[in-house]
Amino acid sequence: MSTTLKSLRALADPTRLRLMALLEREELSVQELQDITRLGQSRISTHLGLLQDAGLLQSRREGKRAFYRISQQPDAAARGFIQLAVSGAAELPEHEADRVNVKRVLTLRQDQAQVYFNQVAGRFDRSYGPGRSWQAFGHLLLRILPPLTIADLGSGEGLLSELLARRAKRVIAVDNSEKIVAFGAAKAKKNGIKNLEFRLGDLENPPIDPGSVDLVVLSQALHHAAHPDRALASAYRMLRPGGQVMILDLRLHQFEQARELHGDQWLGFAESDLHRWLEAVGFKKLEIQVVAREEPPPHFQTVLAGGEK
């Protein structure tokens, strides 16, 4: 088969156009391409092989990882195909999400402290050690927290709020269920937690004054909001300058039963959507990544997203 026909065949697939556009900007590993596109490794490797065979990509190995980039010495025909691929990719519906995700992945690549944390976390449960547990680590980390004013939005009965109140200056827990707010307030009073206040309110317009808190937490709450972007805009307003938002929520999934079983309005979120919403309302220093994966089906994944006002 001629080089021209190979190139035409290689570019006759939307996924390969996406990969070409991503690699035209930056050299990326297969794992990074997985994170950006949310495609399986074998599928990505097959597409990359076709593109490399057509002379449009080149690769190198670094330890166990393979990195790909646009061919650095293309002939005139190859340059034309590369330009055509990049132009075509810009018309795909995934293009904007890919643009956001590649930015996020490159930020993570530079964060060596986060890489080390992931390595430590991955080793944590491999061998037994007396008294070593995530529960114990959690208590240790809570005691390191500075005395902040914290808003826990979509708090439920306030389990996280109670833990945060152990060290926080003040915690305001907001939920839209009158019964749950009453229950949480009664429990806090019973336990003698005087710096925890429950308020009835909605995620999109919480009853908290602008510029009055240091940290906003949305733990498995944002997927219950009708308009998550409005909830994040409200979080931004209530923060003091330099304040932070922390979001723990499900990564985008296909478990439709969650709508009926748990009242979920959103089936989790793509990292690119969270990044786009946070950036749009003004948050800076964004960090978004998957921090937990469940082994049993439907294999829920948890995303941690953070930003600074």
C-alpha positions as CSV (number, residue, x, y, z in Angstrom):
1,M,0.0,0.0,0.0
2,S,1.4,3.5,-0.9
3,T,2.3,6.0,1.8
4,T,-0.6,8.3,0.6
5,L,-3.2,5.5,0.9
6,K,-1.8,4.6,4.3
7,S,-2.2,8.2,5.5
8,L,-5.7,8.4,4.1
9,R,-6.7,5.2,5.8
10,A,-5.0,6.3,9.1
11,L,-7.0,9.6,9.1
12,A,-10.3,8.0,8.3
13,D,-11.3,7.7,11.9
14,P,-12.4,10.4,14.4
15,T,-10.4,8.9,17.3
16,R,-7.2,9.0,15.3
17,L,-7.9,12.6,14.4
18,R,-8.2,13.3,18.1
19,L,-4.9,11.6,18.8
20,M,-3.2,13.6,16.1
21,A,-4.4,16.9,17.4
22,L,-3.3,16.0,21.0
23,L,0.1,14.9,19.9
24,E,0.6,17.9,17.6
25,R,0.7,20.0,20.8
26,E,2.7,17.8,23.1
27,E,4.5,14.5,23.4
28,L,2.3,12.2,25.5
29,S,2.4,8.7,26.9
30,V,-0.2,6.0,26.3
31,Q,-1.3,6.3,29.9
32,E,-1.7,10.1,29.5
33,L,-3.7,9.6,26.3
34,Q,-6.0,7.3,28.2
35,D,-6.5,9.9,30.9
36,I,-7.3,12.6,28.4
37,T,-9.6,10.6,26.0
38,R,-11.0,8.0,28.5
39,L,-10.4,5.3,25.9
40,G,-8.9,1.8,26.6
41,Q,-5.2,1.2,26.4
42,S,-5.5,-1.5,23.7
43,R,-7.7,0.7,21.5
44,I,-5.3,3.7,21.8
45,S,-2.3,1.5,21.1
46,T,-4.0,0.1,17.9
47,H,-4.8,3.6,16.6
48,L,-1.3,4.8,17.4
49,G,0.2,1.9,15.6
50,L,-1.7,2.7,12.4
51,L,-0.7,6.4,12.6
52,Q,3.0,5.5,13.2
53,D,2.9,3.0,10.3
54,A,1.7,5.8,8.1
55,G,4.7,7.9,9.1
56,L,2.6,10.5,10.9
57,L,3.8,9.7,14.4
58,Q,7.1,8.7,16.1
59,S,7.6,7.1,19.5
60,R,10.3,6.5,22.1
61,R,10.4,4.4,25.3
62,E,11.2,5.7,28.8
63,G,11.5,2.7,31.1
64,K,8.2,0.8,30.7
65,R,6.3,3.8,29.2
66,A,6.0,4.6,25.5
67,F,5.7,8.3,24.5
68,Y,4.3,9.4,21.1
69,R,4.6,12.7,19.2
70,I,4.0,14.0,15.7
71,S,6.7,13.0,13.2
72,Q,9.5,15.6,13.5
73,Q,10.8,15.3,10.0
74,P,7.7,14.8,7.8
75,D,7.8,15.2,4.1
76,A,5.6,17.7,2.3
77,A,2.8,15.2,1.9
78,A,2.9,14.1,5.6
79,R,2.9,17.8,6.7
80,G,-0.3,18.3,4.7
81,F,-2.0,15.2,6.3
82,I,-1.0,16.4,9.7
83,Q,-2.5,19.8,9.1
84,L,-5.6,18.2,7.7
85,A,-5.9,16.0,10.8
86,V,-5.6,18.9,13.3
87,S,-8.2,20.9,11.4
88,G,-10.6,17.9,11.3
89,A,-10.2,17.2,15.0
90,A,-11.2,20.8,15.8
91,E,-14.7,20.0,14.4
92,L,-15.2,17.0,16.7
93,P,-17.5,17.2,19.7
94,E,-14.7,15.9,22.0
95,H,-12.2,18.6,20.9
96,E,-12.9,21.1,23.7
97,A,-12.8,18.4,26.4
98,D,-9.5,17.1,25.0
99,R,-8.1,20.6,25.1
100,V,-9.0,21.0,28.8
101,N,-7.8,17.5,29.7
102,V,-4.4,17.8,28.1
103,K,-3.8,20.9,30.1
104,R,-4.8,19.1,33.3
105,V,-2.6,16.1,32.5
106,L,0.4,18.2,31.8
107,T,-0.1,20.0,35.1
108,L,-0.2,16.7,36.9
109,R,3.0,15.6,35.1
110,Q,4.8,18.5,36.6
111,D,3.5,17.9,40.1
112,Q,6.1,15.4,41.4
113,A,4.8,15.6,44.9
114,Q,1.5,14.3,43.7
115,V,3.2,11.5,41.8
116,Y,5.0,10.4,45.0
117,F,1.7,10.5,46.9
118,N,0.1,8.2,44.4
119,Q,3.0,5.8,44.7
120,V,2.7,5.8,48.5
121,A,-1.1,5.4,48.4
122,G,-0.7,2.5,46.0
123,R,1.6,0.7,48.4
124,F,-0.4,1.4,51.5
125,D,-2.6,-1.8,51.5
126,R,-0.1,-4.2,50.1
127,S,1.3,-5.4,53.4
128,Y,-0.2,-5.5,56.9
129,G,1.2,-3.3,59.6
130,P,-0.3,-3.2,63.2
131,G,-2.2,0.0,63.7
132,R,-1.7,1.3,60.2
133,S,-5.0,2.4,58.6
134,W,-6.5,5.1,56.5
135,Q,-8.8,5.9,59.4
136,A,-5.8,6.7,61.6
137,F,-4.1,8.7,58.8
138,G,-7.4,10.7,58.4
139,H,-7.4,11.7,62.1
140,L,-3.8,12.7,61.9
141,L,-4.4,14.9,58.8
142,L,-7.4,16.5,60.4
143,R,-5.4,17.6,63.4
144,I,-2.9,19.2,61.1
145,L,-5.5,21.5,59.6
146,P,-5.3,25.2,60.5
147,P,-8.4,26.7,62.2
148,L,-10.4,27.6,59.2
149,T,-14.0,28.7,58.7
150,I,-15.5,25.9,56.5
151,A,-18.7,25.5,54.5
152,D,-19.8,21.9,54.0
153,L,-22.4,22.1,51.2
154,G,-24.8,19.2,50.7
155,S,-23.6,18.0,54.1
156,G,-26.3,15.4,54.8
157,E,-26.5,14.6,58.5
158,G,-23.0,16.1,58.9
159,L,-20.5,13.2,59.3
160,L,-17.8,15.1,57.5
161,S,-18.8,18.4,59.2
162,E,-18.4,16.8,62.6
163,L,-14.9,15.6,61.7
164,L,-13.9,18.9,60.3
165,A,-15.3,20.7,63.4
166,R,-12.7,18.9,65.6
167,R,-10.1,21.4,64.3
168,A,-11.9,24.1,62.4
169,K,-12.7,27.5,63.8
170,R,-16.2,27.1,62.5
171,V,-18.2,24.8,60.2
172,I,-21.4,25.7,58.5
173,A,-23.2,22.6,57.2
174,V,-25.9,23.2,54.5
175,D,-28.5,20.7,53.3
176,N,-31.8,21.0,51.6
177,S,-33.6,18.5,53.8
178,E,-35.3,20.0,56.8
179,K,-35.4,16.7,58.6
180,I,-31.7,16.0,58.0
181,V,-30.7,19.5,59.2
182,A,-32.8,19.1,62.4
183,F,-31.2,15.7,63.0
184,G,-27.7,17.0,62.4
185,A,-28.1,20.0,64.6
186,A,-29.5,17.8,67.4
187,K,-26.7,15.4,67.1
188,A,-24.1,18.2,67.2
189,K,-25.7,19.6,70.3
190,K,-25.8,16.2,72.0
191,N,-22.1,15.7,71.2
192,G,-21.2,19.2,72.5
193,I,-19.9,20.4,69.2
194,K,-20.4,24.2,69.5
195,N,-18.6,25.3,66.4
196,L,-20.8,23.4,64.0
197,E,-24.0,25.1,62.7
198,F,-26.6,23.5,60.4
199,R,-28.5,25.6,57.9
200,L,-31.3,24.7,55.6
201,G,-30.5,25.7,52.0
202,D,-29.8,24.8,48.4
203,L,-26.5,24.1,46.8
204,E,-27.0,26.7,44.1
205,N,-27.8,29.5,46.6
206,P,-26.5,28.6,50.1
207,P,-27.5,30.9,53.0
208,I,-23.9,32.0,53.6
209,D,-22.6,35.5,53.3
210,P,-20.2,36.5,50.5
211,G,-16.5,36.4,51.4
212,S,-17.1,34.8,54.8
213,V,-15.4,31.3,54.6
214,D,-11.9,29.9,54.0
215,L,-12.8,26.6,52.6
216,V,-15.9,25.2,50.7
217,V,-16.3,21.4,50.6
218,L,-18.7,19.6,48.3
219,S,-18.4,15.9,49.2
220,Q,-20.5,13.7,46.9
221,A,-23.0,16.5,46.7
222,L,-22.5,18.2,43.4
223,H,-24.2,15.5,41.3
224,H,-27.4,16.3,43.2
225,A,-27.4,19.9,41.9
226,A,-29.6,20.8,38.9
227,H,-27.0,23.3,37.8
228,P,-23.5,22.4,39.1
229,D,-22.0,25.5,37.5
230,R,-24.3,27.7,39.6
231,A,-23.3,25.8,42.8
232,L,-19.6,26.4,42.0
233,A,-20.3,30.1,41.3
234,S,-22.0,30.3,44.8
235,A,-19.0,28.6,46.3
236,Y,-16.7,31.2,44.7
237,R,-18.8,34.1,46.1
238,M,-18.7,32.9,49.7
239,L,-15.0,32.4,49.8
240,R,-12.5,34.9,51.1
241,P,-9.6,35.9,48.7
242,G,-7.2,33.0,48.7
243,G,-9.9,30.6,49.9
244,Q,-10.2,27.1,48.4
245,V,-12.9,24.8,47.1
246,M,-12.6,21.0,47.4
247,I,-14.9,18.7,45.5
248,L,-15.2,14.9,46.0
249,D,-17.6,13.4,43.5
250,L,-18.1,10.5,41.1
251,R,-16.4,10.4,37.8
252,L,-18.7,10.2,34.8
253,H,-20.3,6.7,34.7
254,Q,-23.1,4.8,33.0
255,F,-25.0,3.4,36.1
256,E,-28.4,4.8,35.2
257,Q,-30.0,3.2,38.3
258,A,-28.3,5.8,40.4
259,R,-31.0,8.3,39.4
260,E,-33.7,6.2,41.0
261,L,-31.7,4.6,43.8
262,H,-30.0,7.7,45.1
263,G,-31.8,10.7,43.5
264,D,-28.7,11.6,41.4
265,Q,-29.3,14.3,38.8
266,W,-25.9,13.8,37.2
267,L,-24.2,10.5,36.5
268,G,-20.9,11.9,37.8
269,F,-18.7,14.3,36.0
270,A,-15.9,14.3,33.4
271,E,-12.8,16.0,34.7
272,S,-13.0,18.4,31.7
273,D,-16.4,19.6,32.8
274,L,-15.3,20.2,36.4
275,H,-12.2,22.1,35.1
276,R,-14.3,24.2,32.7
277,W,-16.9,25.1,35.3
278,L,-14.3,26.0,38.0
279,E,-12.2,28.0,35.5
280,A,-15.3,29.9,34.2
281,V,-16.3,31.2,37.7
282,G,-12.8,32.4,38.4
283,F,-11.0,29.6,40.3
284,K,-7.2,29.4,39.8
285,K,-4.5,26.7,40.5
286,L,-6.9,23.9,39.6
287,E,-6.1,20.3,40.4
288,I,-8.4,17.5,39.3
289,Q,-7.7,13.8,39.3
290,V,-9.2,10.4,40.1
291,V,-8.3,9.4,43.7
292,A,-10.2,6.2,44.2
293,R,-11.6,3.3,42.2
294,E,-14.0,0.7,43.4
295,E,-13.3,-2.9,42.4
296,P,-16.9,-4.2,42.5
297,P,-19.2,-3.3,39.5
298,P,-20.2,-0.7,38.4
299,H,-16.6,0.3,39.3
300,F,-17.4,3.8,40.5
301,Q,-14.4,6.2,40.5
302,T,-14.0,9.2,42.7
303,V,-12.6,12.5,41.4
304,L,-11.0,15.1,43.7
305,A,-11.1,18.6,42.3
306,G,-9.7,21.8,43.9
307,G,-9.2,25.4,43.2
308,E,-8.3,28.7,44.8
309,K,-10.0,32.0,44.7
